[in-house]
Amino acid sequence: MNITESIFGEWNGHKIKSYTISNDHGMEVSCIEYGGIITGLSVPDSKGNIENVVLGFDTLEEYINYSPFFGAIIGRVAGRIAGSAFTLDGTAYQLQKNDGEHHLHGGSGGFHHVIWDSTAEKSMNEANIRFSYVSPDGEHGYPGTLEVTVNYTLNNENELVISYEAISDEKTIINLTNHTYFNLSGDLKRDILEHEVTMQSDHFLELDETLIPTGKLIHVENTPFDFRAGKKIKEGVKSGHQQNMLAGGGYDHPFLLNTGEMTVVDSASGRKLTVKTDRPSVVLYTANMLGNDFQIRGVQSRSHLGLCLETQCPPDAVHHEHFPSIVLEKNEVFKTKTSFKFLVV
C-alpha cells in the first residue's frame, strides 16, 4: 500500500491537498479536501489494462465551475427536500431553494462545496484517508452543530470502503452519501448504456414532475425498473415509461433494497463492480441531465456518460413517515458504510 500527497489547487486562500492511494494490484484512488471528492479511481480490465472508471476533472477550477457533484460527499441531506422546509418537534426550518422550489443535496454550500480537514494512514493491507468537518448550528438552515467524519479506505482486495460517522449536539436530520459517477468502460471510451445493473429491489419510489417522491411505492414487476435478474441501462433510457421520461430519459429514482448488494457489469471491458451497503435504499442516476458545455479529461460531456449508486435513505424522507427515518437524536452517533469492490469477469 502507498499514499502520495500533492497540492491540487487553491481556493479562498486555502491550499487543497490531493491524496492518491495505491494497492499492491495497481488499483488507485485519488481524492481531494475540497468536497471530499474522489477525483479518480483506476482499476484493471479483463486484459489487465488499468484505466480510470469515474468521472472527474484535473483542476479545482473545473470542479468549481462545472461539476454536477462528481465524486463528492453529499450532506447534510442527500437528495431533494420538498419545499426546502421541514418541521422537527414543532419547529419549522427553512432551507435554501437551489432546485426550483426544492432543496437539493444540502444546498449550494453543502458538504460537496466545503474544505474538509484530512489525515492519512496506512498499514500492510489497507490505507485510509480521513476527512472531517464541523457543520455549525444553523448552517444552511439545519439545526445542531454536526461533527462529521468520512473515511475512504482502500484494501488489497481491490475494494474501496466509504464509512461515515456523525454526531450532533441537537436533534437534526442527516442523510449522507457519495456522488461518484462510474463508467466501467475505462477512460470514458463509451457511455454506460450497455452497463448491466443487478439489484434485489421489489419497489421503487414514484416521482412527481419535479423529481420529488410522491410517497407511492411502485412494484418493479413488468417495468424497466426491475433489476432483480439484471438489466442494461439502455432499457430504461429507451423506455416510454412515464417515470423514465420525466427523469430526462433514464433513471433518477430511489429503489428500496431487499438486500444491500448490487452489481454493475461492463461486458466489453470485463469489469465488474460489486456494491455493498447497510443503507435501506439507493438512488440510481444515469446522468440523464449531464450538461454538454464542458469536457471531462478531453471527452465531451454528454448524457449517460456515467451512473451513480447513491446509497442512502430515500430522498424527502422527512416528509414521509413510512420512509426510513433520517432524524438524528441529540448526541446519537450516526454510522453507515458502503463498499465498492472491483473484479473482472
RONUTOR-38109 format. One record per atom (N, C-alpha, C): residue in one letter; x, y negated, z. Coordinates in steps of 0.2 Angstrom, whole numbers, padded with zeros to 4 digits, always signed. Example, Ala and Ser with C-alpha at 12.3 -4.5 7.8 and 13.67 -1.06 7.14 Angstrom:
BEGIN
A+0066+0028+0039A+0062+0022+0039A+0066+0016+0039S+0064+0011+0035S+0068+0005+0036S+0064+0000+0039
***
This chain:
BEGIN
M+0004+0006+0000M+0000+0000+0000M+0004-0006+0000N+0002-0011-0004N+0006-0018-0004N+0001-0023-0004I+0003-0029-0001I-0001-0035-0001I+0004-0041-0003T+0002-0045-0008T+0006-0051-0010T+0001-0057-0009E+0005-0062-0008E+0001-0069-0007E+0004-0074-0012S-0001-0078-0014S+0001-0084-0018S-0004-0090-0016I-0003-0095-0019I-0007-0101-0019I-0011-0101-0025F-0018-0101-0025F-0022-0100-0031F-0024-0107-0033G-0024-0112-0029G-0026-0119-0031G-0027-0123-0025E-0029-0129-0026E-0030-0134-0020E-0037-0137-0021W-0041-0138-0015W-0047-0141-0015W-0048-0145-0009N-0050-0151-0010N-0051-0156-0004N-0045-0156+0000G-0039-0156-0002G-0033-0156+0001G-0031-0149+0005H-0035-0144+0003H-0033-0138+0006H-0030-0133+0001K-0024-0130+0002K-0021-0125-0002K-0025-0119-0001I-0027-0116-0007I-0031-0110-0006I-0027-0104-0008K-0026-0099-0003K-0022-0093-0003K-0026-0088-0008S-0022-0084-0011S-0024-0078-0015S-0020-0072-0013Y-0024-0067-0012Y-0021-0060-0010Y-0022-0055-0015T-0017-0051-0016T-0018-0045-0021T-0016-0039-0017I-0020-0034-0016I-0019-0028-0013I-0018-0023-0018S-0013-0019-0018S-0012-0013-0022S-0011-0007-0018N-0014-0001-0021N-0013+0005-0018N-0008+0009-0021D-0007+0016-0019D-0002+0020-0022D-0004+0023-0029H-0010+0021-0031H-0013+0024-0038H-0014+0019-0043G-0011+0013-0042G-0012+0007-0046G-0018+0003-0046M-0023+0005-0042M-0029+0000-0041M-0027-0006-0037E-0029-0012-0040E-0028-0018-0037E-0034-0022-0035V-0034-0026-0030V-0040-0030-0028V-0037-0037-0027S-0039-0042-0030S-0037-0049-0028S-0043-0053-0026C-0041-0057-0021C-0047-0061-0018C-0044-0068-0015I-0048-0073-0015I-0046-0080-0013I-0050-0082-0007E-0047-0087-0003E-0050-0090+0003E-0056-0094+0001Y-0056-0097-0005Y-0062-0101-0007Y-0068-0096-0009G-0073-0096-0005G-0079-0092-0006G-0078-0085-0004G-0072-0083-0002G-0070-0076-0001G-0071-0072-0007I-0069-0075-0013I-0071-0072-0020I-0066-0067-0021I-0069-0061-0024I-0065-0056-0027I-0064-0058-0034T-0058-0060-0036T-0056-0063-0042T-0054-0058-0047G-0052-0052-0045G-0050-0047-0050G-0050-0040-0046L-0052-0035-0050L-0052-0028-0047L-0050-0023-0053S-0044-0020-0053S-0041-0016-0058S-0041-0009-0056V-0044-0005-0061V-0044+0002-0059V-0042+0006-0066P-0040+0012-0066P-0039+0016-0072P-0045+0019-0075D-0044+0020-0082D-0050+0023-0085D-0048+0031-0086S-0052+0034-0090S-0050+0041-0090S-0044+0043-0094K-0041+0038-0097K-0034+0039-0100K-0028+0036-0096G-0030+0034-0090G-0025+0031-0086G-0024+0024-0087N-0027+0020-0092N-0026+0013-0093N-0029+0009-0087I-0025+0005-0084I-0028+0001-0079I-0030-0006-0081E-0036-0007-0080E-0039-0014-0083E-0044-0017-0077N-0045-0023-0078N-0049-0027-0074N-0057-0025-0075V-0061-0024-0070V-0068-0022-0071V-0073-0027-0067V-0071-0033-0066V-0075-0038-0063V-0075-0044-0067L-0080-0048-0067L-0080-0055-0070L-0077-0060-0065G-0072-0064-0068G-0069-0069-0064G-0065-0074-0068F-0062-0079-0064F-0058-0084-0068F-0050-0084-0065D-0046-0087-0068D-0039-0088-0066D-0038-0094-0063T-0042-0099-0063T-0041-0105-0060T-0047-0107-0055L-0045-0111-0050L-0050-0113-0045L-0055-0118-0048E-0053-0122-0053E-0057-0127-0056E-0063-0123-0060E-0061-0118-0063E-0067-0114-0067E-0072-0111-0062Y-0070-0109-0056Y-0074-0106-0051Y-0079-0112-0049I-0076-0118-0047I-0080-0124-0045I-0085-0126-0050N-0083-0126-0057N-0087-0129-0062N-0092-0124-0065Y-0090-0118-0066Y-0094-0113-0070Y-0097-0107-0066S-0094-0105-0061S-0096-0099-0058S-0103-0098-0056P-0106-0093-0058P-0113-0091-0056P-0112-0086-0050F-0108-0088-0045F-0107-0084-0039F-0102-0078-0040F-0098-0078-0045F-0094-0072-0047F-0090-0070-0041G-0091-0064-0038G-0087-0061-0033G-0087-0064-0026A-0092-0068-0025A-0092-0072-0019A-0096-0069-0013I-0094-0071-0007I-0098-0069-0001I-0104-0074-0001I-0110-0071+0000I-0116-0074-0001I-0119-0075+0006G-0121-0081+0009G-0124-0082+0015G-0126-0089+0016R-0129-0091+0021R-0131-0086+0027R-0136-0081+0024V-0140-0083+0019V-0145-0078+0017V-0145-0077+0010A-0144-0071+0008A-0144-0069+0001A-0151-0069-0002G-0151-0071-0009G-0157-0071-0012G-0161-0078-0011R-0167-0077-0013R-0172-0083-0013R-0176-0083-0006I-0177-0089-0004I-0182-0091+0002I-0187-0095-0001A-0193-0093-0001A-0199-0096-0005A-0200-0103-0001G-0201-0108-0005G-0202-0115-0002G-0197-0118+0001S-0191-0115+0002S-0185-0117+0005S-0186-0119+0013A-0191-0115+0016A-0193-0116+0023A-0195-0110+0026F-0194-0109+0032F-0196-0104+0036F-0198-0106+0043T-0201-0102+0047T-0203-0103+0054T-0200-0097+0058L-0197-0099+0064L-0195-0094+0068L-0197-0096+0076D-0201-0092+0079D-0203-0093+0086D-0207-0100+0086G-0211-0101+0081G-0215-0108+0081G-0211-0114+0079T-0205-0113+0077T-0201-0119+0075T-0200-0119+0067A-0201-0124+0064A-0201-0124+0057A-0194-0127+0055Y-0191-0123+0050Y-0184-0125+0047Y-0184-0127+0040Q-0182-0132+0038Q-0181-0134+0031Q-0174-0133+0028L-0174-0130+0022L-0168-0128+0019L-0167-0132+0013Q-0161-0132+0010Q-0160-0136+0004Q-0164-0132-0002K-0167-0136-0006K-0170-0134-0013K-0165-0134-0018N-0162-0128-0020N-0157-0128-0025N-0159-0123-0031D-0165-0121-0031D-0168-0116-0036D-0175-0118-0037G-0176-0124-0041G-0183-0126-0041G-0185-0128-0034E-0191-0125-0032E-0194-0127-0025E-0190-0122-0020H-0186-0118-0022H-0184-0112-0018H-0177-0113-0016H-0175-0110-0010H-0168-0110-0008H-0165-0103-0010L-0159-0104-0013L-0155-0098-0016L-0148-0097-0013H-0147-0091-0011H-0140-0089-0009H-0137-0094-0004G-0141-0096+0001G-0138-0101+0006G-0137-0108+0004G-0139-0110-0002G-0139-0117-0004G-0132-0118-0008S-0132-0124-0011S-0126-0126-0015S-0120-0126-0011G-0120-0127-0004G-0114-0127+0000G-0114-0121+0004G-0117-0115+0002G-0117-0109+0006G-0110-0106+0006F-0110-0099+0009F-0103-0096+0010F-0099-0095+0004H-0102-0095-0002H-0098-0095-0008H-0094-0101-0010H-0095-0106-0006H-0093-0113-0008H-0088-0116-0002V-0087-0112+0003V-0083-0114+0009V-0076-0111+0009I-0071-0114+0012I-0065-0111+0013I-0064-0107+0019W-0063-0100+0018W-0063-0096+0024W-0056-0095+0027D-0055-0094+0033D-0049-0093+0036D-0047-0085+0034S-0041-0084+0034S-0039-0077+0032S-0033-0074+0035T-0032-0068+0036T-0027-0064+0038T-0026-0058+0034A-0020-0055+0034A-0019-0049+0030A-0015-0044+0034E-0017-0037+0034E-0013-0032+0037E-0014-0026+0033K-0009-0022+0034K-0008-0015+0030K-0006-0010+0035S-0008-0004+0033S-0005+0002+0036S-0003+0007+0030M-0001+0014+0032M+0001+0018+0027M-0004+0019+0021N-0010+0020+0023N-0015+0022+0018N-0021+0017+0017E-0020+0011+0020E-0025+0006+0018E-0022-0001+0020A-0025-0006+0016A-0023-0013+0018A-0030-0017+0018N-0029-0023+0022N-0035-0026+0023N-0034-0034+0023I-0039-0037+0020I-0039-0045+0020I-0045-0047+0025R-0044-0050+0030R-0050-0053+0034R-0051-0060+0033F-0057-0061+0031F-0060-0068+0031F-0064-0070+0036S-0064-0076+0039S-0068-0078+0045S-0070-0085+0044Y-0076-0087+0046Y-0079-0094+0045Y-0084-0095+0051V-0084-0101+0053V-0089-0103+0058V-0094-0108+0055S-0100-0106+0054S-0105-0110+0052S-0109-0114+0057P-0108-0120+0058P-0111-0124+0064P-0118-0124+0064D-0121-0125+0070D-0128-0125+0071D-0131-0131+0066G-0136-0129+0062G-0139-0134+0058G-0136-0134+0051E-0131-0131+0050E-0128-0131+0043E-0133-0129+0038H-0134-0133+0033H-0139-0132+0028H-0146-0130+0030G-0147-0132+0037G-0154-0131+0039G-0155-0125+0044Y-0150-0121+0044Y-0151-0114+0048Y-0149-0116+0055P-0153-0113+0060P-0151-0113+0067P-0146-0109+0069G-0142-0111+0075G-0137-0107+0078G-0130-0108+0075T-0125-0108+0079T-0118-0108+0077T-0117-0101+0075L-0115-0099+0069L-0114-0092+0067L-0107-0091+0066E-0104-0086+0069E-0097-0084+0068E-0097-0078+0064V-0094-0078+0058V-0094-0073+0053V-0087-0070+0051T-0087-0064+0051T-0080-0060+0048T-0082-0056+0043V-0078-0056+0037V-0079-0051+0032V-0072-0048+0030N-0072-0042+0030N-0066-0038+0029N-0066-0035+0022Y-0061-0035+0018Y-0060-0032+0012Y-0054-0027+0013T-0056-0020+0013T-0051-0015+0014T-0051-0010+0008L-0045-0010+0006L-0043-0005+0000L-0039+0001+0003N-0041+0007+0001N-0038+0013+0003N-0035+0017-0003N-0031+0022-0001N-0028+0026-0006N-0033+0031-0009E-0039+0030-0008E-0045+0034-0011E-0048+0030-0017N-0045+0025-0019N-0047+0020-0024N-0054+0018-0022E-0055+0016-0015E-0061+0014-0013E-0060+0007-0009L-0064+0002-0011L-0064-0004-0008L-0070-0005-0003V-0069-0006+0003V-0074-0006+0008V-0075-0013+0010I-0081-0016+0010I-0083-0023+0012I-0087-0022+0019S-0084-0025+0024S-0088-0024+0030S-0089-0031+0033Y-0095-0032+0036Y-0097-0039+0038Y-0099-0039+0045E-0097-0044+0049E-0099-0045+0056E-0101-0052+0058A-0106-0053+0062A-0108-0060+0063A-0111-0060+0070I-0111-0066+0073I-0114-0067+0080I-0116-0074+0080S-0122-0075+0083S-0125-0082+0083S-0127-0084+0091D-0126-0090+0092D-0127-0092+0099D-0135-0095+0100E-0139-0094+0094E-0146-0095+0094E-0149-0090+0090K-0155-0088+0091K-0159-0084+0086K-0159-0087+0079T-0158-0083+0074T-0157-0086+0067T-0159-0081+0062I-0158-0082+0056I-0159-0077+0051I-0152-0076+0047I-0151-0070+0045I-0145-0068+0041I-0146-0063+0036N-0143-0063+0030N-0143-0058+0025N-0137-0059+0021L-0132-0055+0023L-0125-0056+0019L-0125-0051+0013T-0121-0053+0008T-0119-0048+0003T-0113-0051-0001N-0111-0047-0006N-0106-0049-0010N-0109-0049-0017H-0107-0054-0021H-0110-0055-0028H-0105-0054-0034T-0101-0048-0033T-0097-0046-0039T-0101-0044-0045Y-0099-0046-0050Y-0101-0044-0057Y-0097-0038-0059F-0099-0032-0060F-0095-0027-0063F-0096-0026-0070N-0090-0024-0074N-0091-0022-0081N-0085-0016-0081L-0087-0010-0082L-0083-0005-0081L-0079-0003-0088S-0081-0007-0093S-0078-0006-0100S-0070-0008-0099G-0068-0012-0095G-0061-0014-0094G-0060-0020-0098D-0058-0026-0095D-0056-0032-0098D-0061-0035-0102L-0068-0033-0101L-0074-0036-0104L-0074-0034-0112K-0072-0028-0113K-0072-0026-0120K-0079-0025-0123R-0083-0024-0119R-0090-0023-0121R-0095-0026-0116D-0101-0026-0117D-0106-0028-0112D-0108-0022-0108I-0113-0023-0104I-0115-0017-0099I-0121-0014-0101L-0124-0015-0107L-0130-0012-0109L-0130-0004-0109E-0124-0001-0111E-0123+0006-0111E-0121+0009-0104H-0120+0005-0099H-0119+0007-0092H-0125+0011-0090E-0124+0016-0086E-0129+0020-0084E-0129+0020-0076V-0135+0018-0073V-0135+0017-0066V-0140+0023-0063T-0138+0025-0058T-0142+0030-0054T-0143+0028-0047M-0149+0028-0045M-0150+0027-0038M-0157+0030-0036Q-0157+0032-0029Q-0163+0035-0027Q-0168+0030-0024S-0172+0027-0028S-0177+0022-0026S-0184+0023-0029D-0189+0024-0024D-0195+0025-0027D-0199+0019-0028H-0197+0013-0025H-0201+0007-0026H-0196+0001-0027F-0198-0003-0032F-0195-0010-0032F-0200-0015-0030L-0198-0021-0029L-0202-0027-0027L-0204-0031-0033E-0211-0032-0034E-0213-0036-0039E-0211-0043-0038L-0210-0047-0043L-0208-0054-0043L-0213-0058-0046D-0214-0064-0044D-0218-0069-0047D-0214-0073-0052E-0217-0077-0056E-0213-0081-0061E-0207-0085-0059T-0207-0086-0053T-0201-0090-0050T-0196-0085-0047L-0197-0079-0048L-0192-0073-0045L-0193-0072-0038I-0198-0075-0035I-0199-0073-0028I-0203-0067-0027P-0201-0062-0022P-0206-0056-0021P-0213-0058-0019T-0217-0055-0022T-0224-0056-0020T-0226-0053-0014G-0222-0048-0012G-0224-0043-0006G-0226-0036-0009K-0228-0036-0015K-0231-0029-0018K-0225-0025-0019L-0225-0019-0017L-0221-0013-0019L-0224-0010-0025I-0220-0009-0030I-0222-0005-0036I-0218+0001-0037H-0222+0007-0038H-0218+0013-0039H-0215+0013-0045V-0209+0016-0046V-0205+0016-0052V-0207+0021-0057E-0211+0026-0055E-0213+0031-0060E-0216+0028-0066N-0213+0031-0072N-0215+0029-0078N-0214+0022-0080T-0209+0019-0077T-0207+0012-0078T-0199+0012-0080P-0197+0006-0083P-0190+0005-0084P-0186+0005-0077F-0189+0005-0072F-0186+0004-0065F-0185+0010-0062D-0186+0016-0065D-0185+0022-0062D-0177+0025-0064F-0173+0024-0059F-0166+0025-0060F-0164+0032-0056R-0169+0036-0054R-0168+0041-0050R-0164+0047-0053A-0165+0048-0060A-0161+0053-0064A-0156+0049-0068G-0155+0043-0067G-0151+0039-0071G-0154+0036-0077K-0152+0029-0079K-0155+0026-0084K-0150+0021-0086K-0149+0020-0093K-0145+0014-0096K-0148+0008-0095I-0144+0003-0094I-0147-0004-0093I-0150-0007-0099K-0148-0004-0105K-0152-0007-0111K-0159-0005-0111E-0161+0000-0107E-0168+0002-0107E-0173-0004-0104G-0170-0007-0099G-0174-0012-0096G-0173-0019-0100V-0167-0020-0103V-0166-0026-0107V-0171-0026-0113K-0172-0020-0116K-0176-0020-0122K-0183-0018-0121S-0185-0017-0114S-0191-0016-0112S-0196-0022-0113G-0202-0020-0114G-0208-0025-0114G-0211-0026-0108H-0209-0022-0103H-0212-0023-0096H-0212-0030-0094Q-0217-0032-0091Q-0218-0039-0089Q-0213-0041-0084Q-0211-0037-0079Q-0206-0038-0074Q-0199-0039-0077N-0197-0035-0082N-0191-0036-0086N-0191-0042-0090M-0196-0044-0093M-0197-0050-0097M-0196-0057-0092L-0199-0057-0087L-0199-0063-0083L-0192-0064-0079A-0189-0058-0079A-0182-0059-0076A-0177-0061-0082G-0179-0063-0087G-0175-0065-0093G-0172-0060-0097G-0175-0054-0097G-0173-0048-0101G-0168-0044-0098G-0171-0040-0093G-0166-0036-0089G-0169-0035-0082Y-0164-0035-0077Y-0166-0034-0070Y-0163-0039-0066D-0167-0041-0061D-0165-0046-0056D-0169-0044-0050H-0170-0038-0048H-0175-0035-0044H-0172-0032-0038P-0176-0032-0032P-0174-0028-0026P-0177-0021-0027F-0173-0016-0025F-0175-0009-0025F-0175-0007-0018L-0180-0004-0015L-0179-0001-0009L-0176+0006-0009L-0171+0007-0005L-0167+0013-0006L-0169+0019-0002N-0170+0025-0005N-0171+0031-0001N-0165+0033+0002T-0159+0033-0001T-0153+0034+0001T-0148+0028-0001G-0143+0027+0003G-0138+0022+0002G-0133+0023-0003E-0134+0028-0008E-0129+0029-0013E-0131+0028-0020M-0127+0024-0024M-0129+0023-0031M-0122+0024-0035T-0123+0025-0041T-0118+0026-0046T-0119+0022-0052V-0113+0020-0055V-0113+0017-0062V-0108+0020-0066V-0110+0022-0072V-0105+0026-0076V-0105+0022-0083D-0099+0021-0085D-0097+0019-0092D-0094+0025-0096S-0098+0028-0100S-0095+0034-0103S-0089+0033-0108A-0089+0027-0111A-0084+0026-0116A-0077+0025-0113S-0077+0022-0107S-0071+0021-0103S-0069+0027-0099G-0075+0031-0097G-0074+0036-0092G-0074+0034-0085R-0075+0028-0084R-0075+0025-0077R-0082+0026-0073K-0081+0028-0067K-0087+0029-0063K-0087+0025-0056L-0092+0021-0054L-0092+0018-0048L-0097+0021-0044T-0095+0023-0038T-0100+0025-0033T-0100+0020-0027V-0106+0018-0026V-0108+0013-0021V-0111+0016-0015K-0109+0015-0009K-0112+0017-0003K-0114+0012+0002T-0120+0011+0005T-0122+0006+0009T-0126+0008+0015D-0126+0004+0020D-0131+0005+0025D-0137+0000+0025R-0137-0004+0020R-0142-0009+0019R-0148-0005+0016P-0154-0008+0018P-0161-0004+0015P-0162-0006+0008S-0159-0010+0005S-0161-0012-0002S-0155-0015-0006V-0156-0015-0012V-0151-0018-0017V-0154-0022-0022V-0151-0028-0024V-0154-0031-0029V-0149-0030-0035L-0152-0027-0041L-0149-0025-0047L-0150-0031-0051Y-0144-0035-0053Y-0145-0041-0058Y-0140-0039-0063T-0143-0040-0069T-0139-0038-0075T-0137-0044-0080A-0136-0050-0076A-0133-0056-0079A-0137-0058-0085N-0144-0058-0084N-0148-0060-0090N-0148-0067-0091M-0146-0071-0086M-0146-0078-0087M-0139-0081-0087L-0134-0077-0088L-0127-0079-0088L-0126-0084-0094G-0123-0090-0092G-0123-0095-0097G-0118-0094-0103N-0118-0097-0108N-0113-0096-0114N-0109-0102-0115D-0108-0107-0110D-0105-0113-0111D-0098-0113-0108F-0095-0107-0107F-0088-0106-0104F-0085-0099-0106Q-0079-0098-0105Q-0076-0092-0106Q-0073-0089-0100I-0073-0082-0100I-0071-0078-0094I-0064-0075-0097R-0059-0078-0095R-0052-0075-0097R-0052-0073-0104G-0054-0078-0108G-0053-0078-0115G-0059-0074-0119V-0064-0072-0115V-0070-0069-0118V-0076-0074-0117Q-0080-0075-0122Q-0085-0079-0122Q-0091-0077-0117S-0093-0081-0113S-0098-0079-0108S-0104-0078-0112R-0108-0073-0110R-0115-0072-0113R-0119-0067-0108S-0125-0066-0110S-0130-0062-0106S-0127-0055-0106H-0128-0051-0100H-0127-0044-0100H-0120-0042-0100L-0115-0047-0098L-0108-0046-0098L-0106-0042-0092G-0110-0042-0086G-0109-0039-0080G-0115-0037-0077L-0114-0033-0071L-0120-0031-0067L-0118-0032-0060C-0123-0034-0056C-0122-0035-0049C-0126-0029-0045L-0123-0027-0040L-0127-0022-0035L-0126-0026-0028E-0131-0030-0027E-0131-0034-0021E-0134-0031-0015T-0131-0027-0011T-0133-0023-0006T-0135-0028+0000Q-0142-0027+0002Q-0144-0032+0007Q-0151-0030+0010C-0154-0034+0014C-0161-0034+0015C-0165-0037+0009P-0171-0036+0008P-0175-0039+0002P-0175-0047+0003P-0174-0050-0003P-0175-0057-0003P-0182-0059+0000D-0182-0065+0003D-0188-0068+0006D-0191-0064+0011A-0187-0060+0015A-0189-0056+0020A-0192-0059+0026V-0190-0066+0027V-0193-0070+0032V-0200-0071+0031H-0203-0070+0025H-0210-0072+0024H-0214-0066+0023H-0211-0060+0024H-0215-0053+0023H-0213-0049+0029E-0218-0048+0033E-0217-0044+0039E-0216-0036+0038H-0218-0034+0032H-0217-0027+0030H-0210-0026+0027F-0206-0031+0026F-0200-0030+0023F-0195-0029+0029P-0189-0026+0028P-0184-0025+0034P-0182-0032+0036S-0182-0033+0043S-0181-0040+0046S-0174-0042+0045I-0173-0049+0044I-0167-0052+0043I-0166-0057+0049V-0170-0056+0055V-0169-0060+0061V-0163-0057+0065L-0159-0062+0067L-0153-0060+0072L-0155-0063+0078E-0155-0060+0083E-0156-0062+0090E-0150-0066+0093K-0151-0070+0097K-0145-0074+0101K-0141-0069+0104N-0134-0069+0102N-0129-0065+0105N-0129-0058+0102E-0133-0056+0098E-0134-0050+0095E-0128-0049+0089V-0125-0044+0089V-0120-0043+0084V-0123-0040+0077F-0122-0043+0072F-0124-0041+0065F-0118-0037+0062K-0119-0031+0060K-0114-0027+0057K-0117-0023+0051T-0113-0023+0045T-0115-0019+0040T-0109-0018+0035K-0110-0013+0031K-0104-0011+0027K-0106-0008+0020T-0103-0009+0015T-0104-0007+0009T-0097-0005+0006S-0097+0001+0002S-0091+0003-0001S-0091+0004-0008F-0086+0003-0012F-0086+0004-0019F-0080+0008-0021K-0082+0014-0023K-0076+0019-0025K-0076+0020-0032F-0070+0021-0035F-0069+0021-0042F-0066+0028-0044L-0069+0031-0049L-0067+0038-0051L-0067+0038-0059V-0065+0043-0061V-0066+0044-0069V-0069+0051-0070V-0073+0051-0075V-0077+0057-0077V-0075+0059-0084
***
